[in-house]
Amino acid sequence: MSNWKPDTDFPSFADATEAVTFVSDGMSTTEITEALRRRLTRRDVKFGGGRLMESDVFWHLPQSELAVAPKPGEKIIDSAPQTWTIVQVDHDVVDGRWRCGCRMSALSSAFVEEIDWLQTTWSKNEHGALDAEWTEAATELPAQVQVGEAEHTTIRGVRTLRQPATISLETALALKAGDRLRRRTSGELLDVTRFSPPQDVGGVFVVQTIPVAA
């Protein structure tokens, strides 16, 4: 139950509203112009049902700008830009706001770059063989890229030397075999080899890749 009192609490913070971007679990975005950020108190943590930590924050989102209730796991991106993962949601009926308990993303902003997600589709050509085509499923995703030591890899019977890369993302992607990631700074294409979901709220989605063969 919310212990936030809109008639007494909100006026003291109203002039501190800021613009944020809400990202749904379907990757659609909504621009919010009057979001309010508030630190948690010890009381908030104590009565948060074990889901909240003192380092979390509350984001208050006007229902007039976000008609559908946000859900745990969805994201809020502030102007820094820093990404926050929603942990829990309360609805303040009187003030018409969603109060979202949020946790900061585990990615370090100092090492973040942008990548694109390319989904693969297969179709038969005139000879009956399968051809792959790639289309952009999501673009400009914040990520950390850690390039490993070069290693020999055998793909389709061809042995080659390539450097694997571990990609850490703030948002889990519905990846499937044949999908690729593209580093926007260099244009490098990476084949997805495997991936693992976040281990906890605010954790990262880790994708193992190798460069696309020339």
C-alpha positions in Angstrom: 0.0 0.0 0.0 1.3 3.5 -0.9 2.2 5.7 2.0 2.7 8.7 -0.3 0.3 11.6 0.3 -0.3 13.6 -2.9 -2.1 16.5 -1.1 1.0 17.1 1.0 4.0 15.5 -0.7 3.5 16.3 -4.4 3.4 20.1 -4.2 6.8 20.3 -2.7 8.2 18.3 -5.7 6.0 19.5 -8.5 8.6 22.1 -9.8 11.2 19.2 -10.0 9.4 17.2 -12.7 11.5 16.0 -15.6 11.1 14.4 -19.0 11.7 10.6 -19.3 11.1 7.8 -21.8 9.0 4.8 -20.7 9.9 1.6 -22.5 7.4 -1.2 -22.4 8.3 -4.9 -22.4 7.3 -4.9 -26.1 10.0 -2.3 -26.8 7.5 0.5 -27.6 8.3 3.9 -26.1 6.3 6.7 -24.6 7.6 10.2 -23.8 6.6 11.4 -20.4 7.1 15.2 -19.8 6.2 15.5 -16.2 7.7 12.6 -14.3 8.7 13.0 -10.7 11.7 11.3 -9.1 11.8 10.7 -5.3 14.3 8.9 -3.1 13.0 6.0 -0.9 12.8 6.4 2.8 13.6 3.6 5.3 9.9 3.3 5.8 9.4 2.7 2.1 12.0 -0.1 2.2 10.6 -1.6 5.4 7.1 -1.8 4.0 8.1 -2.6 0.4 7.5 -6.3 0.8 11.2 -7.1 0.4 11.3 -5.9 -3.1 12.8 -2.5 -2.6 16.4 -1.3 -1.6 17.5 2.0 -0.2 19.4 2.7 -3.5 16.1 2.4 -5.5 14.0 5.4 -6.4 10.3 6.1 -7.0 9.3 7.5 -10.4 5.8 9.1 -10.4 4.3 8.9 -13.9 1.1 10.9 -14.7 -1.7 8.6 -15.8 -2.7 11.4 -18.3 0.6 10.6 -20.2 0.7 6.9 -19.6 -2.8 5.4 -19.7 -1.8 1.7 -19.4 -0.4 0.6 -16.1 3.4 0.0 -16.2 4.6 -3.5 -15.2 7.7 -4.8 -13.3 10.6 -5.3 -15.7 9.7 -2.4 -17.9 12.1 0.5 -18.1 12.3 4.3 -17.5 15.1 6.2 -19.2 16.0 9.6 -17.7 17.8 12.5 -19.4 21.3 11.4 -18.3 20.5 9.0 -20.0 20.3 6.4 -17.2 18.0 3.4 -17.4 15.8 2.3 -14.4 14.1 -1.1 -14.2 10.6 -1.1 -12.6 10.4 -3.3 -9.6 6.9 -2.6 -8.3 4.0 -0.3 -9.2 1.3 1.4 -7.1 -1.6 3.4 -8.5 -2.4 6.7 -6.7 -6.1 7.2 -7.7 -6.5 10.6 -6.1 -3.6 12.2 -8.0 -3.8 10.0 -11.1 -0.2 8.8 -11.0 1.7 5.5 -11.3 4.2 5.3 -8.5 7.0 3.0 -9.8 9.7 1.6 -7.5 12.8 1.4 -9.8 16.3 0.1 -9.7 19.2 1.6 -11.6 20.6 -0.5 -14.5 23.7 -2.5 -13.8 25.5 -1.1 -16.9 28.2 1.4 -16.3 27.4 4.5 -18.3 31.1 5.2 -18.9 31.5 2.2 -21.2 28.1 2.1 -22.9 27.8 2.2 -26.7 24.7 1.6 -29.0 23.9 -1.5 -30.9 21.1 -2.6 -33.3 19.2 -5.9 -33.2 18.7 -7.6 -36.6 16.2 -10.3 -36.8 16.6 -13.1 -39.3 13.9 -14.5 -41.6 14.4 -17.5 -43.9 12.9 -18.0 -47.3 13.5 -20.5 -50.2 15.2 -19.2 -53.3 14.4 -20.4 -56.8 16.7 -23.4 -56.3 15.0 -24.5 -53.1 17.8 -23.5 -50.8 17.2 -21.3 -47.7 18.3 -17.7 -47.9 18.5 -15.4 -44.8 17.4 -11.8 -44.7 17.9 -9.5 -41.7 15.7 -6.6 -40.7 16.0 -4.1 -37.8 14.0 -5.2 -34.8 15.3 -2.6 -32.4 17.9 0.2 -32.8 20.2 2.3 -30.6 20.1 -0.1 -27.6 22.5 0.8 -24.8 25.1 -2.0 -24.3 28.5 -2.8 -23.1 30.8 -4.7 -25.4 33.7 -6.8 -24.1 35.9 -8.3 -26.8 37.7 -11.5 -25.9 40.9 -13.1 -27.2 40.9 -14.4 -30.8 40.0 -18.1 -31.1 39.5 -20.6 -33.8 35.9 -21.2 -34.7 34.4 -23.7 -37.2 31.3 -22.6 -39.0 29.7 -24.5 -41.9 32.9 -26.6 -42.0 35.2 -23.6 -42.4 37.8 -23.0 -39.7 38.6 -19.4 -39.0 40.2 -17.1 -36.4 37.8 -14.6 -34.8 37.4 -12.5 -31.7 34.3 -13.4 -29.6 32.4 -10.5 -28.0 30.2 -10.5 -24.9 27.3 -8.0 -25.2 25.6 -6.8 -22.0 22.2 -5.2 -22.5 19.8 -3.4 -20.2 16.8 -5.0 -22.0 16.1 -8.7 -22.7 15.6 -9.5 -26.3 13.6 -12.3 -27.9 16.6 -13.6 -29.8 16.5 -16.6 -32.0 19.0 -18.6 -34.1 20.4 -16.6 -36.9 19.9 -13.2 -35.3 22.6 -10.6 -35.4 23.7 -7.5 -33.5 25.4 -4.5 -35.1 27.7 -2.1 -33.3 26.7 1.4 -34.4 30.1 3.0 -33.9 31.9 0.7 -36.2 29.2 -1.0 -38.2 30.6 -4.4 -37.2 28.1 -7.3 -37.5 28.0 -10.0 -34.8 26.4 -13.4 -35.0 24.5 -14.4 -31.8 25.8 -17.7 -30.4 24.0 -17.9 -27.0 22.5 -15.7 -24.4 21.4 -15.7 -20.7 18.6 -13.7 -19.0 19.2 -11.3 -16.1 19.8 -13.0 -12.8 17.9 -10.4 -10.8 15.9 -7.1 -11.2 18.1 -4.5 -12.7 20.6 -7.1 -13.9 21.8 -7.3 -17.5 20.9 -9.5 -20.5 24.2 -11.2 -21.6 24.7 -12.2 -25.3 27.7 -14.1 -26.6 28.6 -13.3 -30.2 31.3 -13.8 -32.8 32.0 -11.5 -35.8 30.1 -12.3 -39.0 32.5 -14.1 -41.4 33.6 -12.0 -44.3 
